[in-house]
């Protein structure tokens, strides 16, 4: 009896305007009594059944036997699913921006290394690398702007590029750092102590 009712529940049509559960054979009609044909209200939506669980239980009461069909939703999966989709979209966007910035940095470092090893390098050769550095700065700033990197991370990476460029310029003698100025108080203090 319950098996035929379960079979009937599983054979639900895809149109839920008037959902009905009917026994498969006329012999099971006697088991259901007045519940030979169950009808649900017409305001049930398709989403109720597609996102939920259809439970069918057979209960025995002293005077009669009845079948209870319940539709239970799975829970609050919609907001979690939306957050999962948003997180995946952001992860891919962040991955793309970070990858672009790292690639541009690697190009700058590779070109600076080639220039550093070059014996007869000209000071004008640094201009092409400065163009690559500006492109790397732009990629880093975009990664920081969308939140893929923290602003301190972006500043640290830009500083790393600038330090590497400065080291190459110093190596070839194109840049001479200024000598640190000696403070006037440091010079005057020993003279006073000697007197």
N, C-alpha and C positions, 0 to 999 in steps of 0.2 A: 504494500500500500504506500508506504513512505517512499519506496524506490520509484514508483510510478509518478508520484508527485514531484520528486527531485528531477526526474527525467522531464517532466512537464515544465518545471522552472528553468531548466537549462535550455529548453527549446523556445525561449522568449524571442519574439521577433524584434527586428531593429526599429520598428515604429512603435513608440511608446505613448501614442495618444490615448489608446485604450489598451492597457496591458491586461491580459487575462491568463489564468492558469487553468487548464482543463485536464482532467484525467485522460490517459491514453485509451483505455478500454471501457466498455459499458459495465464490466464487472466491478471495476474500481469505483464506479459511480455510487454504488451502494455503501462503500466504505466512507466516502466523504459526506454522504447525506446532503444537507442543505449547502455544503461547500463544494458541490460538484463543479461549479464554475465561479472562480474568484475574479473579481474585477477591481482594478485600482482606479483612483481618480485620474481625470484627464490632465491634471496640472503637473504630473510628474515629468521631469525633463530627462532628456537623454543623458545629461551629465551625471544625474543621480546614479545611474547604473554603470556608466563607464568609469567613474572615479571611485566607486565604492565596492562594497562586498554584499552579495545577495546571500542571505542566510535563510535556510529552510529547516524548520524543526517540527517534529510531530509531537503533540502533547496529548496525553490521555486525561480526561476529566472523568469523574464518576458517571456522569450522565451522557456524555458525548465525546467524540473524538474530533480534534481540530488541528489544522495545520497553520503555522504562523510563518509568514514570509517577512523578513526584515531587510531593509536596505540601510547599511551603515557606511558613512563616508570613511575614507582612510585617515583623515585627520587634516591638519593644516599643512598640506604639502605644497600648496600653491605658492605661498610666500617663500618657502625654503627653495623651491625649484627656481623661482625668479632670481633669488639671491645667488644661486649656483650659476645660473646663466650669466648674470652680470659679472660675477667674479671671474668666470672663464673668459668673457670678452675683455675685461680689464687686464687679465693676466697676459693674454695674447698681445694686446696693445703695448703694455709695459715691456714685454719681452722684445718686441720689435724695436722700440725706441732705445732700449739699453743695448741691444745688439748693434744697432746702427752707430751709436756713440762709441762703443768699444772697437768696432771695425775701423772707424775713422781715426781713433787714437792709435791703433796698431799701425795704420798707414803712416802716420806722422812719425812714430817711433822708428819704423823701418827706414824711412827716408832720412831721418836725422842720424841714424847709425851709419848709413851709407856715406853721408856727407862727412861725418866725423872720421871715418876710415880713409877718406880720399885725401891724398897727399897734397895735390895741387888744386885745392878747392878755392873758388872765387867767392867773394862776399855777396855777389849778386845771386848766387845759387840759393841763398836762404829765402829769397822772395817767393819762390814756388812753394817752399815748405810753410811759409807764413800763411799762404792761401789755404793750404791743407789744415793748418792750425785753426784758422777762422771757421772753416767748415766743421771741424771737430768741436769747437766752442759752441757753435749753433746747435749741433746734435746733442751736446751735453745740456744746454739750456732748455731744449725741448723736452728732454727726459726729466729734468727737474720740474718743468712747468706742468706736465701732466701727472707728476707724482710718482714716476717710476723710480726716481732717485731722490734722496733727501738733498736739500740745498747745500749742506756741508759736504756731501759726497761729490756733488757737481763742482763745488769750489776747489776741493782737494784734487780732483782730476784735472781741472784746468791749470791749477798751480803746477802739477806734475809735468804737464806739457811745456809750460813756460820755463820751468827749471831745466828741463832737458835741452830746450833750444838755447838757453843762456849758456849751458855747459859746452855745447858745440861751438858757440861763438867765442867763448873764452879759450877753448882748445886751439882754435885757428888764429887767435889774436885779433879778431874783429871787434871784440868788446873787452875793455879793460876796466875792471871794477875800481871805483874810487877808493883811495886809501882812507881808512877810518881817521877822522879828525881827532886829534888829542885835545882833551878839554883843558881849558886854561887853569882850572883849579888843580889839576894833576901836576902841571908843570910848576906852579907857584908853591905848592905845599912842600916839596923837598928843599927848596931854597930857604924857606923860613925855618925849617928844622935844623939846617946846617949852621945857622947863625947863632 
